[in-house]
Amino acid sequence: MDGHLIVLLPIAAVWLAAGVVADGLPRLDRARALRRRTGWLLVLSVVGVGLTLAVLAAGLTSAGDTPVDRAAGQLPLVAVPALAVAVCTVRRVRRLRAGAGAFAAAPETPAPYGLRAAAGHPLVGLPVQVTALATVPGLLSAAGLDLGVDNGVTGVALTVGGLAVLAIGVRHGLRHNRLAERTLPGTGPALVGLPASPAAAGSLHV
């Protein structure tokens, strides 16, 4: 196994795990579970951004041909969505976790649809999953598949990647709208006895 593939695999694994966790957030119907999973997503996102930036920085400051240098050469495509995670997703996840914590006093406290809609917002899951998808070309290249050899292969790969990003975005948007509709007056079950707090209220408008 090539050295730069060994460097890239942990980065891809972290982003894949973050994408799986982000995708499952809107399905959680208990506030405590939502708070716990948002904590996982926050940690995975920060670790993913940190690893990506560390390898890129090491590659930029080194003039050699080490495995880290070769791995850094496969990460520019990952850097753009990872930056979106750092700027948009991390902030939203922190606010979402604070909002879920306001309702998590009891294990079975239901998660309000407002929180679940915030968890399903495209800027929570989409940047993370696009970043995970962006690691695939680098992994394939490190494994020995040169996507630049044949223009036809490159075109197909770009088309498939673009369609995948579009499908992910549409899916997140539809799910977010469906959950947001349930927060309208008269469309969801009453949340009797649930505590009101500025943190919770703020999270409903992430």
N, C-alpha and C positions, 0 to 999 in steps of 0.2 A: 504494500500500500504506500503510495506517494506521501511524502511528508506534508505537503500542503493540503492534501485531502484530510489528513488527521487533524489539521488545524481547522478546516472548514466544517467538519462533521459536528463538533460541539455547538458551533454557532447555529448551524441549520437545525440541530435538535432542540435548542432553546427556543428558536423562533417557531418551530413546528408545535412544540408544547404550548407556547403562548397563544398560538392561533387556535388550538383545540380548546383551551380554557376560555378564550374570548368568545368562541362560537357558542359555548354552552351557557354563558351567563344569563341570557334572557329566559332560558327555560327553568331557571331556579325559582321556585315559588315560596321559599322560606328566607327571611331576612338574614338569619345567621349564616346559612349556606352561601348566600350572595356575598355577604361580607368576607367570608373565608376565601371564596374563589377570587374575589377582586384583589385580595391580598396576594394570592398566588400570581395573578396576572401582573400585578404591579412589580413583584420581584422578578418574574421572568422577563418583563419588558425592560426593566432597568439593566438586568444582566445581559440581555441580548444587545441592547444599545452599547453597553460598556465593552462587551467582547468585540463587537463590530468596529467600534471606534479605536479600540486598542490595537487590533490587527492592522487597520488602515494606517494609524499613526506610526506603528512600527515599520510598515512597508515604506512609508514616505520618508522616514528618517534614516533608512538603511539603503546603502548603494550596492548591496550584495545580491546573491541569488539564493537566499535561504528559503526554507519552506514557508516561513512567515511572509517573505517578500512575494513569493508566488501566490500565496493565499490572498494577500492584499490586492493583487492584480485581478482577482475574481470577485471582489466585493464592491466596486463602484456602483453596480446596479442595486446592491442591497442598501447602500448608504442613503439614498433618497427616501424610500419608505421608512427606513429606520429613523431618519430625522423627523418625519411626520409623527412617528410613534413618540419620540422624545418631546415634541412640541405640543401635540394635540392629545394623544391617547393617555399618556401618563397623568396629565392634569385631570382629565375626565375620570379616570379610574380612581384617583385619590378622592375626588369629590363624591363619586359613587360609593366608595367604601365608607366614607364618613356618613353619608345618608343611610346606608344599610345598617351602620352601627347604631343609629338612633332608634331603629326598630328591632334590634336583635337582643333585647333583654331576655326574652324567653325563646327556647329552641324552636317552638312551633309557630312563632309569630309570622304571619304571611307577609311576603314582600309586596308592597303596593305596586300596581301596574305602572305608576309613574317611575319607580325605580327600575322596573324591568324594561320599560321603554328606554330609559337612559342607558341601561346596559346593552340594549340592542342598537344604540345609535351607530350609524356607519363609521363615525370617527373613533369608535372604541375598537371594533373588530376588524374593519377593513384595512387600516394601515399595518396591523400586526400580521394579518394573513397575506397581504401583498408582500410584506418583507419575507415571510416564510417562502412564498412562491419565488421570490427573486433569488433565493439561495440555490435553487435547482440548477440553473445554467452553470454556475460556478462548480457545483458538485459534479455535474456531468463532464465538464471540461477537465476537472482534476482527476476524474476517473478514466480519462483517455479519449472521450468523445469530443472531437473538435467541431463545434457548430459552425465555425467560420469557413470550413473547407468547401462546402457546397452551398451556394446562394439559395437553392431551393429548400434545403434543410433549415437555413436561417430564417427564411421567409415563413415557413410553416411554424417554426418555433415561436416567432414573434406574433403570428396570428393567433396561435393557440394561447399564448400568454395573455395577449390583449383580451381575447374572449373570456378567459378565466377571470381576469380582473373585473371585467364588466359584469359577469355573472355573479361574482361575489358581492359587488357593489349593489346590484339590483336586489339580490336576496336580502342583504342587510337593510336596505331602504324599505322594502315591502314589510319585513318583520317589524321594523321600528314603527312604521305607520300603523300597523295592525295593533300593536301594543299601546301606542299613543292614543288611538281612538277609544280604548277602554278607560282612559283617564278622564274622558269627558263626563259631565254630570249626567247621571242616569244610565250610564253604559256599563258600570262596573259595580261589584258588591261594595257595600258600605264598610269602611274600615273602622269598626267600633272599638273604642278603647285604645287606639294606637297613639303613641305620644307624638306631639307636634314639636318640632324644633327647627331653628334656622338651618342647621346642617341638612336635615331631611328635606326641608322645603327647597333649599338650593340645589339639591341633587336631582330634583324633579325637572330642573331646567338646565341640565348639563349641556 
